[in-house]
């Protein structure tokens, strides 16, 4: 394998390790934010207007939803004040949960091109061998082409899990946000 394709494989290996570390860290972060809190439990407490039990529920179930409840309870009374407090909380949580997702998206969209670059480098080197040797050069060229294609496969190997993870975590973030907004709206409708 030529130096160009080898260099690209090293780069792809480093990017793959980076991608996997982000995936594992995000999995942990999302698991912590999900917690064990159930939205229906909170809605029942809100429906019964049992604010002390709701606060106790939020204290006992650390999660994305319970943090939203703490933000709503801590706000001054009034729909606008509660809405601002919850929006502020959701924005801060979104920033925390989105950390690293842009890297996964970038790797997912660019790793195949990096692999393709390695393939092109290998093909160029194979044609260089073909132009300088005669006779048995065809075997060397075929081997060089086969090795060069490995870079494209590795690029896809890095990209596909990154894209899947990005889509998975983005959807979980949307779900967290929609649940929290639904709970906020329900809280405001019952509080007022």
C-alpha positions, 0 to 999 in steps of 0.5 A, spaced: 500 500 500 502 506 498 504 512 503 498 516 501 493 511 502 496 509 508 496 516 511 489 516 509 487 510 513 491 512 519 487 519 519 480 515 518 483 510 524 483 517 528 477 519 526 473 513 527 476 513 535 474 520 535 467 518 533 466 512 537 468 516 543 463 521 542 458 516 541 459 513 548 459 520 551 453 522 548 450 515 550 452 516 557 449 523 557 442 522 554 441 516 559 443 521 565 438 526 562 432 521 561 433 518 568 427 514 570 422 520 570 415 519 567 411 524 564 404 521 566 406 521 573 408 529 573 401 530 569 397 527 574 400 531 580 399 537 576 392 535 574 391 534 582 394 541 583 399 537 588 405 542 587 409 540 593 408 532 591 410 535 584 416 538 587 418 532 591 417 528 584 422 532 581 427 532 586 426 524 587 427 523 579 433 527 576 432 528 569 430 532 563 423 533 565 424 534 572 429 540 571 424 543 567 419 542 573 424 545 577 425 551 572 417 552 572 416 552 579 422 556 581 419 562 576 415 567 578 407 566 577 405 568 570 405 564 564 410 569 561 415 568 567 414 560 567 415 560 559 421 564 559 424 560 565 423 553 562 425 556 555 432 558 558 432 551 561 431 547 555 436 552 551 441 550 556 440 543 556 439 543 548 446 546 548 449 540 553 446 535 549 448 537 542 455 537 544 459 533 539 453 532 534 456 536 529 462 532 529 458 526 528 455 529 522 461 532 519 464 525 520 458 522 517 458 526 511 466 527 509 469 520 511 467 517 505 470 523 501 477 522 505 477 514 504 476 516 496 482 521 497 486 515 499 483 510 493 485 516 488 492 516 491 493 509 491 490 509 484 495 514 482 501 510 485 499 504 481 499 507 475 506 510 477 508 503 478 505 501 471 508 506 467 515 505 470 515 497 470 514 492 464 511 485 464 510 483 471 507 490 473 500 488 472 500 484 478 503 489 482 498 494 479 492 490 481 494 489 488 495 496 489 488 498 486 485 492 491 489 496 497 487 503 494 479 501 495 480 499 502 481 506 504 474 507 501 471 501 505 474 504 511 471 511 510 464 508 509 466 504 515 467 511 519 461 514 516 455 510 517 455 509 524 457 516 525 450 518 521 446 513 524 448 516 531 447 523 529 440 521 527 439 517 533 441 522 538 438 528 534 431 524 534 432 523 542 433 530 543 427 532 539 423 527 543 426 530 550 424 537 548 417 535 545 416 532 552 418 538 556 414 543 552 408 538 553 409 538 560 410 545 561 404 547 557 400 542 561 403 545 567 402 553 565 394 551 563 393 548 570 397 553 574 393 559 571 
